[in-house]
Amino acid sequence: MFKWGKKHKTIRQLRRKRGFTANELAMMAKVDTIEVLRLDDLKLKDIDKEIKDKLLPYL
């Protein structure tokens, strides 16, 4: 019925849809793996702009 955009999905859902592990996404976006794992349960709209700008091209 409703189609929610990317901003309403969690980082984990977006990452798994593209087939990336947390380590692979962290290496591509040049951030720490721990940071990606910490953000996994947050929705894209809830994370900081500077981290979102790094992750968004890969998600």
N, C-alpha and C positions, 0 to 999 in steps of 0.2 A: 504494500500500500504506500507507505511513506519511504522515500529514499533520502536517507540522511547523508550528508557529505562527509568528507574526510575528518572534519573538525570534531565530529561527534563520536569518532571511534578511538579506541585506545591505541597507544603506540605498539603494544604487543599484537593487536589485530592487524594493523597496517604492516608491521614487520613480517609477520607470519604469512600474510597474503602474498608478499613479494618473495618469500622463501629465504629470508635472511635470518641468521642467528644474531644474538645480541652482539657478539664479538665482531662479526662481519660488518654489521651496521656501524658499530663504533669505529672500526678501522676506516671505512669509507668516509664517514662524516668527520673523522679526526677528533673524536671525543673519547673519554674513558668508557670502558665497558661497564663499570660500576654505575656510571651516570645513566646509561641506556637502561640498565636493569632497574634502577630506581624510578625511572620514568615509565616503565612498562605498563603499570596499572593506571596511569593518568591519561585523560583524553587529550587529544592534540590541542584543543582550545585552551586547556588549563596550564600548559607549560610556557616557560619564558620565551620571549620573542627571539633572542639571540640563539638559543638552542634549537628552537623550531626552525629558524632559517638554515641551520646546518643540516637538520634531519630531513626536512621536507623534500628536497630534490631526489632523495633516495626512496622515499615512501610513496 
